[in-house]
Amino acid sequence: MDFAFEPVIVALAGGFFPSLAWLWFWRREDREHPEPRYLIALAFLGGMLTVACVIPLQKAVAPLIPTTTLLFTVWSAIEEVCKYLSARITVLWRRDDDEPIDPVIYMIATALGFAALENTLFLLSPLAGNSLRQTIITGDLRFVGATLLHVLSSSIIGCALGIAFYKSRVAQFWWLIAGILSAIAVHSTFNYLILNVPEAYLVRTFSVVWISLIVVFAVLEYIKRIHPRS
């Protein structure tokens, strides 16, 4: 193999393997009535393609934002809105989206597709410098932190859609708005902590994501018990 291709291959493996592993894990939450694999794949692919839309938008707004904290908040908003629109365009309008837990699974699949390509691009930089130690550190942090952050923020939107699944159109709209705003708040707060917490305390920062995911699991159990009113 040509050495020039090795960084790309390793970055692809490091970016996609964690996302695929997490996708397998989250699909088990819907094992009683699993979604079609081709739709999960379509949502995952849609999340990947969303990166190509998000990056130019983030670059375009960067010169207009006066502070770093506000900039990362705006960037978080762009990512969350674009991930939702991707899921809406690819899968959320289909008849297979027929149970309250389905939008949660589709939003997570979209988030993992987004994280897979984003992590791959992120890993290419340290890999290109042949810094194995930095690559391992970066890969670990992206695996336990950034990847799960995307899962967490998108699952919040999915949970909002799931809770409102059998409600009126108006209620569904407001639940969606609440879900998106909550996802942006979680995402931007995490980014703020990353910017301001010393490196020695990053594990504590990532633990916030893990604790939040425990809450998501509890909400998922509630959503699984939601049924249409007679």
N, C-alpha and C positions, 0 to 999 in steps of 0.2 A: 504494500500500500504506500502510495505517495505520502510523505510526511506532512505535506500541506493540508491533507484532508483529515488528519488525525484529530486536530482540535475541533473540527466541525462534527465529526462522528461522536467524539466524547461529549461534546456539548449537547448534541441531540439526545444521547443516552441519558445524560444527567438531567436534561430538561423534561423529557417525556416519560421516563420510567417512573419517577415519583408520582406524576399526574395520573398515569395509567393505574398505578397501584392504589392510589386513593379512589379512583373511579370504580375499580373493582370493589373496594370496601363500601363505598356509598351505595352502590347498586344493590347490595345485600339488604339495605333498609327497605327495598321495594320487592323483595323476593317472592311475596305471595302473588302479586300481579305485576311481574316485571315489564318494563317498557321495551318495545322492539329495539333490538340492538342497532338497527340502521338509524333509528331516530336519535339514540344516544350518541352514535358516531357523528350524525349530522350536527347535533348540538355542540359536540366537542370540536368539530371542524369549524363551525360558526364562531366559536370562541377564539380559535386560532386566527381566523381572518379578521376578527375584531381588533387584534393588535395592530394590523395595518391601517386601521382607521383611527385608533386612539393616538398613536405616536405623532402623526402630523397635527392632530388637534391640540395635543399637549404642547408641541413646539410652537404652534401658532399663538397660543394664549400666554406663553411664558413671558414675552416682553411686556405684556399688559398688566401683569400682576406685581404689585409693589413689594410684597414681603414673601419670604420663603414659606412661612406657615400657611398663608393664604394660597400660595401657589400649589402646595401639596393638597390642600383642600379642594381646589378647583380640579386638579388632576384626578383626585379620587372620584369627584362627581362625574367627570368625563368617563372614567373607566366603568363605574357602576351603571350609568345610563346606557352606555354602549353595549355592555354585556347583556343588560335586560332587553334592549332592542334586538340584539342578535338572537336571543332565545325566542323572542316574540315572532321574529321574521321566519325563523327556521322550524320551530317545533310547537310553540305554545298555542298556535291557532289550530292544530290538527285534532282530529277526533280521538286520537289515542291519549290526549291529555284529558282524561275522563275521571280522575280521582284527585282528591285534595293533595295527596303526597306527590303526584306526578310533576307539578311545576317546581317542587323542591328539587327533585332528581334532575330535571332538565336544566335548571339554573346552575346546579352544581357541576353538571357535565360541561356546560358552557364555560364556567369559571375555570375548570381544570384544563380545558383546551386553551384558554387564554393564558393560564399560568405556564403551561407546557412550552409555548412558543416564547413567552416573555422570559422564562428562566433560561431557555436555550440561548437567547440573545444576550442575557445577562452573564452567562457563563463563558461566552466566547471571548470576552475581554481578558479575564485572568488567564484563560487557557492559551490565548495567543502569546502571552508572555512566558509561557512554560513554567508558571509558578504552581506547582502541584499542591503545595500547602494551602495557598490562597484559594485554589480551585475547590479543595476539599472543604475548607471553611465556608466558602460561599455556597457550595452545594448543600451543605448541612443546614445553613441558615435559611436558604430558600426553601428547602424541603419542609422544615418544621415551622417556619414562619410565614414567608410570603405566600407559598402555595396554599396553606391553610387559611391565610387571611382572605384570599380570593374566594375560597370555599365558604368561609364564614359570612362574608359580606353578601355574596350572591344567595346563600341559603336563607339569609334574613329576608331578602326580597321574595324568594320562593315560599318561605313560611307565611309571609303576608298574603300571597296569592292563594296558598292552601287554606288558610283560616277563612278567607273570604270566598272560597270556591263556590258555595251554594248560596251566597248572599246576593243582594240586588246589584245591578250594574253600578249604581252610584256608590254603594258600599265597597264594591270591588275596586273602584277607582281610588277612593280615599285610603283603603288599605294598601294599595299599590304605592301611592304617594308616601305614606308613612313608612313602608318597607324600604323604598329607595332612599329617603332621607336618613333613616336609621343606618342603612348600609354605608352611606357616605360618611356619616358621623363616626362609625366604627373604623372605617378605612382611614379617614383623615386623622383620627386620634392615634391610631397605630403608627402612622407616618410621623406624626409629631413626636411620639415617644422615641422612635428610631433616631430622629434628629437630635433629641435633647438628652437622652439617657446615655451615660457612659457605657463604653463597649463591655465593660465587666458585668454590667447589669442587663445585657441584652436577653439573656435567658429568662429573666423575670418578665421582660416585656413580652416575649413570645408566650410565656405561660398565661398571659391574659387571653390570648387567642384560644389556647387549649381550654381554659375555664369557660370561655364564651361558647365554645363548641359543645360543652356538656349541657349548657342551657338549650342549645339548638336540638340536641338529642331528646331532651325532655319535651320540647315543643313538638318535635316529630311524633312522639308517642301520642300526644294530644291530637295532632292532625290525622293520624291513622284512624282515630275513633270518630272523626266527623262524618256524618251521614246526612243525606238530604232529608228535609222534613217531609212528612207525609202530606 
